[in-house]
Amino acid sequence: MQDALKLCGKTVPCVYYKFHDKSVLVTHGGLSSLPENLIFMGAEQMINGVGEPEDVFLVAEHFNKNTNENTYQVHGHRNPENLPVKNGRTFNLSDESRKGSFLRTLTLDREGFDWQCIRKKNSFIQL
């Protein structure tokens, strides 16, 4: 348990990086815009996201409107409508279907983004 607590204490609420011509924001909850300075954004907002869980489509829509065409967002929380992985320039890695049957993955390489939905079987991932 102590090791888990130590690990949690070392995590960060977001990652922001540039890869070739793309800027990518990664959070747990999803944001509706890219703040000018991420240091002033609260960790709670990055973890829980903005709005209600049912607002996930609107959050993606606003992010896509509020950022330039080379800025992308990845988050892994809040998807009660079970939206697809890609929503404009927002990628939602949460599978909240009735059975939570898939692990969603995302890869960014020189060719661009690629995502997969890997079926889970009996709570295990089957590759």
Summary of the structure (lengths in Angstrom):
residues: 127
radius of gyration: 15.1
end to end distance: 29.5
largest distance: 43.4
contacts: 334
relative contact order: 0.15
helix: 24%
strand: 33%
